[in-house]
Amino acid sequence: MTLHAGRRLRAFVVAVGFVVVLPLVATGQSRATPWGDPDLQGVWDYWTFTPLERADEFAGRDTLTAEEAAIVGEAGRAAARATDRDGSGPGNPGAYGQEVWTERSRATALTQPSLIVDPPDGKIPALTASETNRVAAHQSSGGRPVRTRAGGIGVEGAEDRGLAERCIVGFSTGPPMLPAGYNNNVQVLQAPGYVALVVEMIHDVRIIPIDAATPLAPDVRQWLGSSRGSWDGDTLVVETTNFTDRIGSFSTTGQAWGTGTDLRLVERFTRVDGETLTYEWTVENRSVFTQTFSGRLPMSRSDLPLYEYACHEGNYGLHNILIGARSDERASATP
């Protein structure tokens, strides 16, 4: 896929017809908007090499030493270097120059051993018996799996490719937002009664009504779900439901678990200081997982704007994947 990043900062319109560019107002130790809500605005970077699940070598550990965290970060950079060199095989052009052009140039890892902080073992919970049976029945009947974020599953048509390859949902954008690949940035914008989350990857936007009394009708399903927000002190709490069944209940770049049909996602955004937000999320889907699970990571203020991201506008990769498959078919059919 060809991705174009320009330096033109997007002017973002919140709801319909108004743009928010307002100063901060100090209220004690916190920052507030002119209408009195905690101010979370800015561009925030959520990249880290810390893995989603806890490595077995850190079992029973809640905290790593600074030296151990540095080793995790350097191991991530080493993996990026190996990927950059992987272009010697036939038909393999290699990947992006990740150690130079992406967040993998920064060997940062947290002192927490995994992004998942609950359950205590730092692992994704087991699937329910009903979900295990559903997956087995679906596969035995020849059904196609739920689309992963980036990994394609076939070449018959565009519908067989991953959601990020089709420019529908980015592999790091969530919800919940998870560090992956590149463009791990989100811009928070606020207006009275609304918060907007603009993610750099595929420029997806969630406009979140605050204290909205009326939820979206249950039969209306969306890729990013339907979000409603509220304030718990200085913390923005966002509850999202109404996900489509075409996405996983929880997804990483190359793997998806269950479907989003019964997913309830709760996210919490807390401004720690002028340079840091704490981002927490909880996945609840009793039809897929045997228990809820939660993650936490810091978001750091970025001194750069979001870059313009073109996906469908420059999506030659998907076109060429399918052309290549048709060419192979013609070649194999030629006597």
Helices and strands as residue ranges (DSSP letters): E 4-6, E 25-27, E 30-32, E 42-45, G 56-58, H 66-85, H 98-101, G 103-105, E 116-118, H 129-140, G 158-160, E 185-191, E 194-199, G 201-203, E 205-209, E 226-232, E 235-241, E 250-251, E 256-257, E 264-273, E 276-284, E 293-301, E 308-310, G 312-314, H 316-333
